[in-house]
């Protein structure tokens, strides 16, 4: 069963999906305004060696009361080299985005981990893969220890401790940054967007899943609605699965959660003096301190931590070079050959077409790092 993101129109699919919101922090007055988005899209996909299409025994429907999280709200830096393959690295790789730009010589879109550093005129597309492997026993464990990622994040095999293959969930949301462009790009301000969980780095984006499916309905759909010879089923058309009851968009849109109370006195859209809840910005690179909703008094700033350095392994060769950048702070140390894997400065990396020495230094300083370097 592959369902394109039309699931709100399906009865008996009353699951809860959540992801952190993005806010614009005004560079002039420090207020926060919620960034518009096109809605959270959730895809149900048959993935992994356990699926029958890959020769496996089949996928298991989510049991009642099951929940899981992808990502870590406290995370503020990338730790693992990409491709290292541990569950920690897979969790980092499960959350990625694309800075969507107009395809011109000086505005080319690019993928990123954490936040990008340039304007994304066509939108900031954030994507999240949920764990797909379950221990078969626990509905929830702290840190989502009851689940794990496929060996390739969105495909591959499950580890021995989590042998049960579930339906793979993929989240996608695109933030509309265009309405804020004139408030930071022409003036040359650095990246002004943050996530609602006190995160100015982007590494703390995360998503939640609380299962609300009728288990029998979902299992029947998994087992019987993935016919590769049926183009509608193969294309993810929910109405092509006889086990799913699809209602029209108007009826689905009229379904509201009852008794929702907004306790933040100034609302949640903005401009706000602070982020909703108790979420003072924390730049890392160590994990942030998360404060429960209603913490009083809420600190104006979170705990800080110093940036860390990575030891150089092997021989470093120095070549002559000229420092062409003019950073607002810091000391130029020279030009070096760094051919190792992982790179010496591996805490945070971003690739784009408009990187400069000052922009690199300012970005890394904002994230709490002591050293920064550009390369090609």
C-alpha positions in Angstrom: 0.0 0.0 0.0 1.4 3.3 -1.1 -0.8 6.3 0.0 -0.1 9.7 -1.3 -0.7 12.5 1.2 -4.6 12.4 1.1 -4.9 10.5 4.4 -7.1 13.2 6.2 -9.9 12.1 3.8 -9.7 8.5 5.0 -12.0 7.3 7.8 -10.5 5.2 10.6 -7.1 6.9 10.0 -7.3 9.3 13.0 -3.6 9.3 13.8 -1.8 12.4 15.0 1.2 13.7 13.2 3.3 16.7 14.4 6.4 18.6 13.5 8.0 21.8 14.9 6.9 25.1 13.4 9.3 27.6 11.8 9.4 31.3 12.9 11.0 34.4 11.5 13.2 36.3 14.1 13.2 39.9 13.1 16.8 41.1 13.0 15.8 44.6 14.1 13.5 44.1 17.1 13.9 40.4 17.9 10.2 39.5 17.6 9.0 36.1 16.2 6.5 35.6 13.5 5.2 32.2 12.4 6.2 31.2 8.8 3.4 30.2 6.5 3.5 26.7 5.1 1.7 24.5 2.6 0.7 21.9 5.2 2.3 18.8 6.6 2.2 16.0 4.0 2.5 12.4 5.2 3.3 9.5 2.9 2.7 5.8 3.6 5.2 3.7 1.7 6.1 0.0 1.4 9.8 0.0 2.1 12.4 -2.3 3.4 13.4 -5.9 2.9 10.4 -7.1 4.9 7.9 -6.0 2.3 6.5 -8.7 0.1 7.5 -6.8 -3.0 11.1 -7.2 -1.9 10.8 -10.9 -1.0 9.9 -10.4 2.6 7.1 -11.8 4.8 5.1 -8.5 4.8 4.7 -5.4 6.8 2.9 -5.1 10.1 0.2 -2.5 10.8 0.7 -0.1 13.7 -0.8 -1.6 16.9 -3.2 0.4 19.1 -1.4 2.9 21.3 1.8 2.8 19.3 3.8 6.1 19.0 7.2 7.2 17.9 9.4 10.2 17.3 12.0 10.9 14.6 14.6 13.5 15.5 15.6 15.1 18.8 14.2 18.5 19.8 17.4 19.2 21.9 19.9 18.5 19.1 21.9 21.5 17.9 24.7 20.0 15.8 25.5 17.2 13.4 27.7 14.6 15.1 28.2 11.7 12.8 30.0 11.5 9.4 27.3 11.0 6.7 27.2 7.3 5.7 28.8 6.0 8.9 25.7 3.7 9.4 25.1 3.7 13.1 21.5 4.4 14.4 22.7 7.8 15.5 23.9 8.7 12.1 20.8 7.2 10.4 18.7 9.4 12.7 20.6 12.5 11.5 20.3 11.4 7.9 16.6 10.9 8.3 16.1 14.7 8.6 17.1 16.7 5.6 15.8 19.6 3.5 16.1 21.5 0.3 16.6 25.2 -0.1 14.4 25.8 -3.2 15.8 28.6 -5.3 15.2 30.0 -8.8 17.4 28.1 -11.3 19.7 31.0 -12.2 23.4 31.4 -12.3 23.5 32.9 -8.8 20.5 31.2 -7.2 20.7 27.4 -7.4 18.8 25.2 -5.0 20.7 22.8 -2.8 20.1 20.1 -0.1 21.2 20.7 3.5 21.4 19.4 7.0 20.4 21.7 9.8 19.4 25.1 8.3 20.7 26.6 5.0 22.4 30.0 5.1 21.0 31.7 1.9 17.6 32.9 1.0 15.3 30.1 -0.4 13.1 32.2 -2.7 10.9 29.2 -3.8 10.6 27.8 -0.3 12.3 25.8 2.4 11.4 22.2 2.0 12.0 20.1 5.1 11.7 16.3 5.0 11.7 13.6 7.7 11.8 9.8 7.6 10.2 7.9 10.5 11.8 4.7 12.0 10.4 1.6 10.3 11.7 -1.2 12.5 9.9 -2.2 15.7 10.9 -4.5 18.6 7.4 -6.1 18.4 6.7 -5.6 22.1 6.7 -2.0 23.4 4.3 0.7 22.2 6.6 3.4 23.4 10.0 3.6 25.1 11.9 6.9 26.0 13.9 8.1 23.1 11.9 5.9 20.8 14.2 3.0 21.7 11.4 0.6 20.8 12.0 1.4 17.1 15.0 1.9 14.7 15.7 3.0 11.2 16.2 0.9 8.1 19.8 0.4 7.2 19.3 2.9 4.3 16.9 5.1 6.3 14.1 4.8 3.7 15.0 1.3 2.6 17.1 -1.7 3.6 17.1 -4.1 6.5 16.0 -4.0 10.2 18.5 -4.7 13.0 18.2 -7.8 15.1 16.8 -5.9 18.1 13.9 -4.5 16.0 12.9 -7.3 13.6 9.3 -6.2 12.8 8.9 -4.2 9.6 6.3 -1.5 9.8 4.8 0.8 7.1 7.3 3.5 6.3 6.2 7.1 7.1 7.7 10.1 5.3 6.9 13.7 6.3 7.3 16.7 4.1 6.6 20.4 4.7 7.5 23.5 2.7 7.9 26.8 4.4 7.1 30.0 2.5 10.0 32.4 3.2 9.2 34.9 0.5 7.1 37.2 2.6 10.1 37.9 4.9 12.7 38.4 2.2 12.8 42.2 2.2 13.4 42.2 6.0 16.8 40.5 5.9 18.3 39.8 2.4 18.9 43.3 1.2 20.4 44.4 4.5 22.8 41.4 4.5 21.5 39.9 7.8 22.4 36.3 8.5 19.8 33.5 8.4 16.9 34.7 10.6 14.6 31.6 10.8 14.3 29.3 13.8 12.2 26.3 14.9 9.7 26.7 17.7 11.6 24.3 20.0 14.2 27.0 20.7 16.3 25.9 17.7 18.2 28.4 15.5 20.4 25.6 14.0 17.8 23.4 12.2 19.3 20.2 13.7 16.5 20.0 16.3 13.6 19.6 13.8 11.6 16.5 14.7 8.3 14.8 14.1 5.8 12.7 16.2 3.4 10.0 15.3 0.6 8.8 17.5 -1.3 5.8 15.9 -5.0 6.1 15.5 -5.6 3.5 12.8 -8.0 0.6 13.1 -5.4 -2.1 13.1 -7.4 -4.5 11.0 -8.3 -1.9 8.4 -4.6 -0.9 8.0 -3.4 -4.5 7.9 -6.0 -5.4 5.2 -4.9 -2.3 3.1 -1.2 -3.3 3.5 -1.8 -6.9 2.5 -4.2 -6.3 -0.4 -3.7 -2.8 -1.9 -0.2 -2.9 -3.3 -0.9 -4.5 -6.7 1.8 -3.4 -9.1 -0.5 -4.2 -12.0 -3.2 -1.8 -10.7 -2.0 1.7 -11.7 -4.2 3.5 -9.2 -3.0 1.4 -6.3 0.6 1.7 -7.5 0.1 5.5 -7.7 -1.1 5.8 -4.2 -4.8 6.6 -4.9 -6.6 5.9 -1.6 -9.9 5.3 -3.3 -8.4 2.4 -5.2 -8.2 0.4 -2.0 -11.6 -1.1 -1.0 -10.6 -1.4 2.6 -10.3 2.4 3.0 -13.4 4.7 3.3 -12.6 8.0 1.6 -14.7 11.1 2.3 -14.7 14.4 0.3 -12.4 17.2 1.3 -15.2 19.4 2.7 -16.3 16.7 5.1 -12.7 16.0 6.1 -12.0 19.7 6.6 -15.0 20.0 9.0 -13.4 17.5 11.4 -12.0 19.5 14.3 -10.3 18.7 17.5 -12.6 19.6 20.4 -11.7 21.7 23.4 -8.4 23.1 22.1 -7.3 26.0 24.3 -4.5 28.4 23.4 -3.0 29.3 26.7 -0.3 31.7 25.2 -1.9 35.1 25.9 -0.5 36.7 22.7 -1.4 33.9 20.4 0.9 31.7 18.4 1.2 33.5 15.0 2.9 36.8 16.0 4.7 39.0 16.1 5.6 37.5 19.5 8.1 38.8 22.0 9.2 35.2 22.6 8.6 31.8 21.0 5.4 30.0 22.3 5.9 28.1 25.5 9.2 28.4 27.3 11.8 28.2 24.4 14.7 30.6 24.8 17.0 30.2 21.8 20.0 27.9 22.3 22.7 27.8 19.7 24.6 24.6 20.8 26.6 22.8 19.6 25.8 20.8 22.8 22.2 19.7 23.3 19.7 22.3 24.4 17.9 22.3 27.7 14.2 21.8 27.1 11.8 23.5 29.5 8.3 22.1 30.2 5.3 24.2 29.0 4.3 26.6 31.7 7.8 26.9 33.3 7.8 30.1 35.3 9.8 32.2 35.3 11.0 31.2 31.9 14.7 32.1 31.4 15.4 34.8 28.8 18.3 32.7 27.5 19.1 29.0 27.7 22.4 27.6 29.0 25.4 28.1 26.7 28.2 25.8 25.8 31.5 26.4 24.0 32.3 25.0 20.6 34.5 22.0 20.3 37.4 21.2 18.0 38.3 18.0 16.2 41.8 16.7 16.3 43.7 16.5 12.9 44.5 12.9 12.0 47.4 12.5 9.6 49.6 15.1 8.0 48.5 18.6 7.3 50.2 20.5 4.6 50.3 24.3 4.6 50.3 26.3 1.4 50.6 30.0 0.8 47.3 31.9 0.4 45.8 35.3 0.9 42.9 35.9 3.2 40.4 37.6 0.9 37.5 37.7 3.4 36.8 40.4 5.9 35.1 38.7 8.9 33.6 40.8 11.7 35.6 38.8 14.3 38.1 36.1 14.5 41.7 35.5 13.4 42.8 34.2 10.0 44.9 31.0 10.6 45.9 30.1 7.0 45.0 27.8 4.1 45.3 24.0 4.6 44.9 20.8 2.7 42.1 18.7 4.3 41.7 15.5 2.4 40.7 13.2 5.3 37.3 11.6 5.9 35.5 12.9 7.9 36.8 16.5 7.4 38.5 18.2 10.3 35.8 20.7 10.8 32.9 18.3 10.6 30.5 19.7 13.2 28.4 21.7 10.7 28.7 21.9 6.9 26.7 23.5 4.1 27.2 23.7 0.4 26.0 26.6 -1.8 27.0 28.9 -4.6 27.3 32.1 -2.6 29.5 31.2 0.3 32.0 33.8 1.5 34.6 33.8 4.3 32.6 36.4 6.3 29.3 34.5 5.9 31.0 31.2 6.9 32.6 32.7 10.0 29.4 34.5 11.1 27.3 31.4 10.7 29.6 29.2 12.6 30.0 31.8 15.4 26.2 31.9 15.7 26.2 28.1 16.2 28.8 28.4 18.9 31.9 27.0 17.0 35.4 28.3 17.7 36.7 27.5 14.2 35.3 27.9 10.7 36.7 27.2 7.2 35.6 27.5 3.6 36.7 25.1 0.8 36.0 23.8 -2.6 
